[in-house]
């Protein structure tokens, strides 16, 4: 699944998270990853940490 755009993480958070159990690979650019991490309260802006984040 592609994060698509930073605003998707903000506006469609509920719908996006409903799809996560079905996602094997999640990808996006740096801006999208930061927006996703912020929306999910990862409490980091380190892209390496975001990429390997385990919930």
PyMOL Python script that loads the backbone (N, CA, C, O; Angstrom):
from pymol import cmd

cmd.read_pdbstr("""\
ATOM      1  N   UNK A   1       0.849  -1.175   0.000  1.00  0.00           N
ATOM      2  CA  UNK A   1       0.000   0.000   0.000  1.00  0.00           C
ATOM      3  C   UNK A   1       0.889   1.231   0.000  1.00  0.00           C
ATOM      4  O   UNK A   1       1.945   1.250   0.633  1.00  0.00           O
ATOM      5  N   UNK A   2       0.461   2.237  -0.703  1.00  0.00           N
ATOM      6  CA  UNK A   2       1.182   3.491  -0.793  1.00  0.00           C
ATOM      7  C   UNK A   2       0.495   4.530   0.095  1.00  0.00           C
ATOM      8  O   UNK A   2      -0.732   4.630   0.096  1.00  0.00           O
ATOM      9  N   UNK A   3       1.269   5.293   0.840  1.00  0.00           N
ATOM     10  CA  UNK A   3       0.692   6.343   1.675  1.00  0.00           C
ATOM     11  C   UNK A   3       0.083   7.458   0.823  1.00  0.00           C
ATOM     12  O   UNK A   3      -0.794   8.179   1.297  1.00  0.00           O
ATOM     13  N   UNK A   4       0.524   7.608  -0.399  1.00  0.00           N
ATOM     14  CA  UNK A   4      -0.056   8.483  -1.433  1.00  0.00           C
ATOM     15  C   UNK A   4       0.210   9.971  -1.254  1.00  0.00           C
ATOM     16  O   UNK A   4       0.704  10.607  -2.185  1.00  0.00           O
ATOM     17  N   UNK A   5      -0.090  10.538  -0.126  1.00  0.00           N
ATOM     18  CA  UNK A   5       0.113  11.971   0.113  1.00  0.00           C
ATOM     19  C   UNK A   5      -0.014  12.235   1.608  1.00  0.00           C
ATOM     20  O   UNK A   5      -0.741  11.524   2.302  1.00  0.00           O
ATOM     21  N   UNK A   6       0.693  13.264   2.119  1.00  0.00           N
ATOM     22  CA  UNK A   6       0.616  13.541   3.555  1.00  0.00           C
ATOM     23  C   UNK A   6      -0.807  13.788   4.067  1.00  0.00           C
ATOM     24  O   UNK A   6      -1.134  13.389   5.184  1.00  0.00           O
ATOM     25  N   UNK A   7      -1.647  14.433   3.270  1.00  0.00           N
ATOM     26  CA  UNK A   7      -2.998  14.740   3.752  1.00  0.00           C
ATOM     27  C   UNK A   7      -3.859  13.489   3.906  1.00  0.00           C
ATOM     28  O   UNK A   7      -4.830  13.511   4.661  1.00  0.00           O
ATOM     29  N   UNK A   8      -3.534  12.416   3.220  1.00  0.00           N
ATOM     30  CA  UNK A   8      -4.291  11.168   3.344  1.00  0.00           C
ATOM     31  C   UNK A   8      -4.199  10.653   4.781  1.00  0.00           C
ATOM     32  O   UNK A   8      -5.189  10.185   5.344  1.00  0.00           O
ATOM     33  N   UNK A   9      -3.012  10.742   5.368  1.00  0.00           N
ATOM     34  CA  UNK A   9      -2.801  10.297   6.747  1.00  0.00           C
ATOM     35  C   UNK A   9      -3.618  11.121   7.744  1.00  0.00           C
ATOM     36  O   UNK A   9      -4.016  10.618   8.795  1.00  0.00           O
ATOM     37  N   UNK A  10      -3.858  12.362   7.413  1.00  0.00           N
ATOM     38  CA  UNK A  10      -4.590  13.242   8.310  1.00  0.00           C
ATOM     39  C   UNK A  10      -6.100  13.147   8.126  1.00  0.00           C
ATOM     40  O   UNK A  10      -6.841  13.018   9.100  1.00  0.00           O
ATOM     41  N   UNK A  11      -6.549  13.210   6.894  1.00  0.00           N
ATOM     42  CA  UNK A  11      -7.985  13.260   6.611  1.00  0.00           C
ATOM     43  C   UNK A  11      -8.641  11.881   6.660  1.00  0.00           C
ATOM     44  O   UNK A  11      -9.759  11.732   7.154  1.00  0.00           O
ATOM     45  N   UNK A  12      -7.937  10.881   6.145  1.00  0.00           N
ATOM     46  CA  UNK A  12      -8.513   9.542   6.039  1.00  0.00           C
ATOM     47  C   UNK A  12      -7.835   8.558   6.987  1.00  0.00           C
ATOM     48  O   UNK A  12      -7.686   7.382   6.653  1.00  0.00           O
ATOM     49  N   UNK A  13      -7.429   9.020   8.151  1.00  0.00           N
ATOM     50  CA  UNK A  13      -6.722   8.180   9.111  1.00  0.00           C
ATOM     51  C   UNK A  13      -7.516   6.927   9.482  1.00  0.00           C
ATOM     52  O   UNK A  13      -6.969   5.825   9.471  1.00  0.00           O
ATOM     53  N   UNK A  14      -8.782   7.082   9.805  1.00  0.00           N
ATOM     54  CA  UNK A  14      -9.593   5.941  10.226  1.00  0.00           C
ATOM     55  C   UNK A  14      -9.669   4.885   9.125  1.00  0.00           C
ATOM     56  O   UNK A  14      -9.466   3.699   9.388  1.00  0.00           O
ATOM     57  N   UNK A  15      -9.956   5.304   7.913  1.00  0.00           N
ATOM     58  CA  UNK A  15     -10.071   4.374   6.802  1.00  0.00           C
ATOM     59  C   UNK A  15      -8.721   3.716   6.484  1.00  0.00           C
ATOM     60  O   UNK A  15      -8.652   2.525   6.179  1.00  0.00           O
ATOM     61  N   UNK A  16      -7.666   4.507   6.562  1.00  0.00           N
ATOM     62  CA  UNK A  16      -6.331   3.981   6.291  1.00  0.00           C
ATOM     63  C   UNK A  16      -5.958   2.912   7.310  1.00  0.00           C
ATOM     64  O   UNK A  16      -5.407   1.873   6.949  1.00  0.00           O
ATOM     65  N   UNK A  17      -6.255   3.162   8.572  1.00  0.00           N
ATOM     66  CA  UNK A  17      -5.893   2.205   9.613  1.00  0.00           C
ATOM     67  C   UNK A  17      -6.763   0.949   9.554  1.00  0.00           C
ATOM     68  O   UNK A  17      -6.331  -0.116   9.995  1.00  0.00           O
ATOM     69  N   UNK A  18      -7.961   1.054   9.025  1.00  0.00           N
ATOM     70  CA  UNK A  18      -8.802  -0.134   8.842  1.00  0.00           C
ATOM     71  C   UNK A  18      -8.196  -1.077   7.805  1.00  0.00           C
ATOM     72  O   UNK A  18      -8.434  -2.284   7.855  1.00  0.00           O
ATOM     73  N   UNK A  19      -7.429  -0.547   6.882  1.00  0.00           N
ATOM     74  CA  UNK A  19      -6.797  -1.358   5.839  1.00  0.00           C
ATOM     75  C   UNK A  19      -5.486  -1.999   6.294  1.00  0.00           C
ATOM     76  O   UNK A  19      -5.043  -2.977   5.692  1.00  0.00           O
ATOM     77  N   UNK A  20      -4.864  -1.470   7.337  1.00  0.00           N
ATOM     78  CA  UNK A  20      -3.528  -1.927   7.736  1.00  0.00           C
ATOM     79  C   UNK A  20      -3.420  -3.435   8.016  1.00  0.00           C
ATOM     80  O   UNK A  20      -2.378  -4.011   7.704  1.00  0.00           O
ATOM     81  N   UNK A  21      -4.411  -4.094   8.573  1.00  0.00           N
ATOM     82  CA  UNK A  21      -4.259  -5.542   8.769  1.00  0.00           C
ATOM     83  C   UNK A  21      -4.065  -6.321   7.463  1.00  0.00           C
ATOM     84  O   UNK A  21      -3.591  -7.457   7.489  1.00  0.00           O
ATOM     85  N   UNK A  22      -4.417  -5.735   6.351  1.00  0.00           N
ATOM     86  CA  UNK A  22      -4.315  -6.399   5.049  1.00  0.00           C
ATOM     87  C   UNK A  22      -3.072  -5.985   4.262  1.00  0.00           C
ATOM     88  O   UNK A  22      -2.859  -6.451   3.143  1.00  0.00           O
ATOM     89  N   UNK A  23      -2.255  -5.112   4.844  1.00  0.00           N
ATOM     90  CA  UNK A  23      -1.090  -4.567   4.142  1.00  0.00           C
ATOM     91  C   UNK A  23       0.154  -5.386   4.482  1.00  0.00           C
ATOM     92  O   UNK A  23       0.487  -5.589   5.649  1.00  0.00           O
ATOM     93  N   UNK A  24       0.831  -5.851   3.431  1.00  0.00           N
ATOM     94  CA  UNK A  24       2.095  -6.566   3.614  1.00  0.00           C
ATOM     95  C   UNK A  24       3.286  -5.612   3.516  1.00  0.00           C
ATOM     96  O   UNK A  24       4.263  -5.747   4.252  1.00  0.00           O
ATOM     97  N   UNK A  25       3.193  -4.655   2.604  1.00  0.00           N
ATOM     98  CA  UNK A  25       4.268  -3.687   2.406  1.00  0.00           C
ATOM     99  C   UNK A  25       3.645  -2.295   2.339  1.00  0.00           C
ATOM    100  O   UNK A  25       2.718  -2.054   1.566  1.00  0.00           O
ATOM    101  N   UNK A  26       4.162  -1.392   3.151  1.00  0.00           N
ATOM    102  CA  UNK A  26       3.701  -0.006   3.171  1.00  0.00           C
ATOM    103  C   UNK A  26       4.856   0.862   2.707  1.00  0.00           C
ATOM    104  O   UNK A  26       5.959   0.769   3.246  1.00  0.00           O
ATOM    105  N   UNK A  27       4.615   1.703   1.716  1.00  0.00           N
ATOM    106  CA  UNK A  27       5.691   2.572   1.266  1.00  0.00           C
ATOM    107  C   UNK A  27       5.188   3.978   1.012  1.00  0.00           C
ATOM    108  O   UNK A  27       4.007   4.214   0.759  1.00  0.00           O
ATOM    109  N   UNK A  28       6.133   4.901   1.088  1.00  0.00           N
ATOM    110  CA  UNK A  28       5.840   6.304   0.850  1.00  0.00           C
ATOM    111  C   UNK A  28       7.128   7.095   0.889  1.00  0.00           C
ATOM    112  O   UNK A  28       8.181   6.562   1.240  1.00  0.00           O
ATOM    113  N   UNK A  29       7.048   8.361   0.532  1.00  0.00           N
ATOM    114  CA  UNK A  29       8.251   9.193   0.564  1.00  0.00           C
ATOM    115  C   UNK A  29       8.464   9.750   1.980  1.00  0.00           C
ATOM    116  O   UNK A  29       7.709   9.443   2.902  1.00  0.00           O
ATOM    117  N   UNK A  30       9.496  10.564   2.128  1.00  0.00           N
ATOM    118  CA  UNK A  30       9.849  11.079   3.452  1.00  0.00           C
ATOM    119  C   UNK A  30       8.727  11.905   4.077  1.00  0.00           C
ATOM    120  O   UNK A  30       8.425  11.748   5.260  1.00  0.00           O
ATOM    121  N   UNK A  31       8.115  12.776   3.295  1.00  0.00           N
ATOM    122  CA  UNK A  31       7.053  13.641   3.799  1.00  0.00           C
ATOM    123  C   UNK A  31       5.849  12.824   4.247  1.00  0.00           C
ATOM    124  O   UNK A  31       5.251  13.111   5.284  1.00  0.00           O
ATOM    125  N   UNK A  32       5.494  11.811   3.470  1.00  0.00           N
ATOM    126  CA  UNK A  32       4.367  10.952   3.810  1.00  0.00           C
ATOM    127  C   UNK A  32       4.659  10.132   5.065  1.00  0.00           C
ATOM    128  O   UNK A  32       3.785   9.951   5.912  1.00  0.00           O
ATOM    129  N   UNK A  33       5.885   9.643   5.177  1.00  0.00           N
ATOM    130  CA  UNK A  33       6.270   8.865   6.358  1.00  0.00           C
ATOM    131  C   UNK A  33       6.207   9.722   7.620  1.00  0.00           C
ATOM    132  O   UNK A  33       5.741   9.260   8.662  1.00  0.00           O
ATOM    133  N   UNK A  34       6.672  10.957   7.531  1.00  0.00           N
ATOM    134  CA  UNK A  34       6.615  11.859   8.685  1.00  0.00           C
ATOM    135  C   UNK A  34       5.178  12.175   9.073  1.00  0.00           C
ATOM    136  O   UNK A  34       4.854  12.214  10.260  1.00  0.00           O
ATOM    137  N   UNK A  35       4.319  12.400   8.096  1.00  0.00           N
ATOM    138  CA  UNK A  35       2.904  12.682   8.381  1.00  0.00           C
ATOM    139  C   UNK A  35       2.235  11.469   9.015  1.00  0.00           C
ATOM    140  O   UNK A  35       1.454  11.614   9.956  1.00  0.00           O
ATOM    141  N   UNK A  36       2.532  10.279   8.510  1.00  0.00           N
ATOM    142  CA  UNK A  36       1.966   9.050   9.065  1.00  0.00           C
ATOM    143  C   UNK A  36       2.433   8.840  10.503  1.00  0.00           C
ATOM    144  O   UNK A  36       1.630   8.513  11.376  1.00  0.00           O
ATOM    145  N   UNK A  37       3.728   9.027  10.749  1.00  0.00           N
ATOM    146  CA  UNK A  37       4.286   8.853  12.092  1.00  0.00           C
ATOM    147  C   UNK A  37       3.692   9.854  13.075  1.00  0.00           C
ATOM    148  O   UNK A  37       3.410   9.510  14.223  1.00  0.00           O
ATOM    149  N   UNK A  38       3.504  11.072  12.631  1.00  0.00           N
ATOM    150  CA  UNK A  38       2.895  12.095  13.490  1.00  0.00           C
ATOM    151  C   UNK A  38       1.458  11.717  13.825  1.00  0.00           C
ATOM    152  O   UNK A  38       1.045  11.819  14.980  1.00  0.00           O
ATOM    153  N   UNK A  39       0.695  11.284  12.832  1.00  0.00           N
ATOM    154  CA  UNK A  39      -0.708  10.916  13.041  1.00  0.00           C
ATOM    155  C   UNK A  39      -0.840   9.709  13.973  1.00  0.00           C
ATOM    156  O   UNK A  39      -1.807   9.605  14.728  1.00  0.00           O
ATOM    157  N   UNK A  40       0.128   8.807  13.917  1.00  0.00           N
ATOM    158  CA  UNK A  40       0.088   7.593  14.729  1.00  0.00           C
ATOM    159  C   UNK A  40       0.852   7.742  16.053  1.00  0.00           C
ATOM    160  O   UNK A  40       1.024   6.763  16.780  1.00  0.00           O
ATOM    161  N   UNK A  41       1.298   8.934  16.361  1.00  0.00           N
ATOM    162  CA  UNK A  41       1.997   9.245  17.627  1.00  0.00           C
ATOM    163  C   UNK A  41       3.251   8.404  17.839  1.00  0.00           C
ATOM    164  O   UNK A  41       3.474   7.878  18.929  1.00  0.00           O
ATOM    165  N   UNK A  42       4.076   8.277  16.787  1.00  0.00           N
ATOM    166  CA  UNK A  42       5.335   7.532  16.915  1.00  0.00           C
ATOM    167  C   UNK A  42       6.329   8.286  17.807  1.00  0.00           C
ATOM    168  O   UNK A  42       7.275   7.675  18.304  1.00  0.00           O
ATOM    169  N   UNK A  43       6.147   9.557  18.017  1.00  0.00           N
ATOM    170  CA  UNK A  43       6.984  10.421  18.848  1.00  0.00           C
ATOM    171  C   UNK A  43       8.437  10.451  18.379  1.00  0.00           C
ATOM    172  O   UNK A  43       9.361  10.501  19.190  1.00  0.00           O
ATOM    173  N   UNK A  44       8.626  10.420  17.057  1.00  0.00           N
ATOM    174  CA  UNK A  44       9.953  10.564  16.465  1.00  0.00           C
ATOM    175  C   UNK A  44       9.818  11.116  15.060  1.00  0.00           C
ATOM    176  O   UNK A  44       8.804  10.918  14.390  1.00  0.00           O
ATOM    177  N   UNK A  45      10.851  11.808  14.629  1.00  0.00           N
ATOM    178  CA  UNK A  45      10.925  12.263  13.245  1.00  0.00           C
ATOM    179  C   UNK A  45      12.107  11.609  12.543  1.00  0.00           C
ATOM    180  O   UNK A  45      12.452  11.988  11.424  1.00  0.00           O
ATOM    181  N   UNK A  46      12.727  10.630  13.193  1.00  0.00           N
ATOM    182  CA  UNK A  46      13.838   9.884  12.619  1.00  0.00           C
ATOM    183  C   UNK A  46      13.282   8.894  11.595  1.00  0.00           C
ATOM    184  O   UNK A  46      12.598   7.937  11.956  1.00  0.00           O
ATOM    185  N   UNK A  47      13.579   9.130  10.322  1.00  0.00           N
ATOM    186  CA  UNK A  47      13.008   8.305   9.257  1.00  0.00           C
ATOM    187  C   UNK A  47      13.407   6.835   9.376  1.00  0.00           C
ATOM    188  O   UNK A  47      12.616   5.950   9.051  1.00  0.00           O
ATOM    189  N   UNK A  48      14.617   6.573   9.835  1.00  0.00           N
ATOM    190  CA  UNK A  48      15.045   5.182  10.028  1.00  0.00           C
ATOM    191  C   UNK A  48      14.184   4.508  11.105  1.00  0.00           C
ATOM    192  O   UNK A  48      13.746   3.371  10.933  1.00  0.00           O
ATOM    193  N   UNK A  49      13.951   5.199  12.188  1.00  0.00           N
ATOM    194  CA  UNK A  49      13.116   4.654  13.260  1.00  0.00           C
ATOM    195  C   UNK A  49      11.672   4.454  12.787  1.00  0.00           C
ATOM    196  O   UNK A  49      11.029   3.468  13.146  1.00  0.00           O
ATOM    197  N   UNK A  50      11.174   5.378  11.993  1.00  0.00           N
ATOM    198  CA  UNK A  50       9.815   5.251  11.458  1.00  0.00           C
ATOM    199  C   UNK A  50       9.714   4.039  10.543  1.00  0.00           C
ATOM    200  O   UNK A  50       8.733   3.297  10.599  1.00  0.00           O
ATOM    201  N   UNK A  51      10.720   3.835   9.705  1.00  0.00           N
ATOM    202  CA  UNK A  51      10.705   2.719   8.762  1.00  0.00           C
ATOM    203  C   UNK A  51      10.677   1.366   9.462  1.00  0.00           C
ATOM    204  O   UNK A  51      10.088   0.411   8.957  1.00  0.00           O
ATOM    205  N   UNK A  52      11.313   1.289  10.623  1.00  0.00           N
ATOM    206  CA  UNK A  52      11.394   0.009  11.335  1.00  0.00           C
ATOM    207  C   UNK A  52      10.524  -0.038  12.582  1.00  0.00           C
ATOM    208  O   UNK A  52      10.704  -0.909  13.432  1.00  0.00           O
ATOM    209  N   UNK A  53       9.583   0.894  12.698  1.00  0.00           N
ATOM    210  CA  UNK A  53       8.712   0.981  13.879  1.00  0.00           C
ATOM    211  C   UNK A  53       7.870  -0.286  14.035  1.00  0.00           C
ATOM    212  O   UNK A  53       7.250  -0.754  13.080  1.00  0.00           O
ATOM    213  N   UNK A  54       7.858  -0.818  15.224  1.00  0.00           N
ATOM    214  CA  UNK A  54       7.017  -1.971  15.549  1.00  0.00           C
ATOM    215  C   UNK A  54       6.038  -1.543  16.631  1.00  0.00           C
ATOM    216  O   UNK A  54       6.432  -0.992  17.658  1.00  0.00           O
ATOM    217  N   UNK A  55       4.770  -1.800  16.392  1.00  0.00           N
ATOM    218  CA  UNK A  55       3.735  -1.432  17.355  1.00  0.00           C
ATOM    219  C   UNK A  55       3.478  -2.578  18.292  1.00  0.00           C
ATOM    220  O   UNK A  55       2.637  -2.471  19.184  1.00  0.00           O
TER     221      UNK A  55
END
""", "prot")
cmd.dss("prot")
cmd.show_as("cartoon", "prot")
cmd.util.cbc("prot")
cmd.orient("prot")
